[in-house]
Amino acid sequence: MSVSVKQAEGAFSALDGTRLYWRGWVQPGSRVTFAVLHGHGEHSGRYAGFATAMSARGYSTYAFDWRGHGLSEGQRGHAGSFDDLTGDARLFIEEVRRAQAGEEVLPLGHSVGGSILLSAIVRSQVQPRRFAVSSPALRVRAKVPQWKLAAAGALSRLAPKVALATDLETAAISREPAVVEAYEKDPLVHSRMTARLYAEWSAANAEIMSRAGEIKVPFFASHGTDDRIIDPLATEEFYKRTAIAGSVLKLYAGSYHEPFNDLDREQVFSDLATWVG
């Protein structure tokens, strides 16, 4: 990371009082700042590599931990509604705008963080000039047992806070063994999702796809073609439904679920920086 980069951290309160932790990597003189929304089960600290790459290109980066994740408060893997999450995203982006006054704040959502960002945009809770998504979790590609789907549906109504194991195939996040090993050993990573959150996420994805044509601002979408966790074809379908001048879809041949942490990440960083300008 550039020696001039200033690291910062703090917390803000969600509308219901939940304390949400954030961290920043501030590049003096940057004109664009990324506001990163991480995926399910992970946390903001996993984006230090992204921040390093972006600071070398002149950008600042902030990321925060969703409720129930990382260093933020809340039951692990739970949210009472998707509105709680889109509201948290809105407050975080506002926090970054205050910290980086005068700069463009460009939201970037990865995986379920991408779904949350897209949901906030179609609901007009977040209105950026442009945005980016990485492997947006619009359709699960991994096989989910039928019993688990049935249980999630019933538990969402009867016992919404009951958490089920996500059974994430950790080897499918990256082709780089060191990335997988670090993920598996990370004490802030978890593998739980409550029935209510699963139901809310599924409903939000249906709304995103049906309202994709309402999005009017350009975006950068990236996805690995060999992602076994989230279906890259859903990202293609979403992109085709928007047809916005200036939007870019980059599919990385052979890449897994985390393009920013895979073998060809330097190409991904370069493509994103070229698009941002």
Protein Blocks (a to p, Z undefined) as FASTA:
>chain_A
ZZkbccdddddddfkopacdddddddehiabdcdddddehiafklmmmmmmmmmmnopac
dddddehiajbgcjehiafbfklmmmmmmmmmmmmmmmmgoiacddddehjlmmmmmmmm
mnomaccfbdcdehiafbcfbdcdfklmmmmmmmmmmmmmbccdekiafklmpccfklmm
mmmmmmkbccbdcfklmmmmmmmmmmmmmmmmmpcbdcdddddfklckbcfklmmmmmmm
nopghiacdddehiafblmlmmklmmmmmmmmmmnZZ
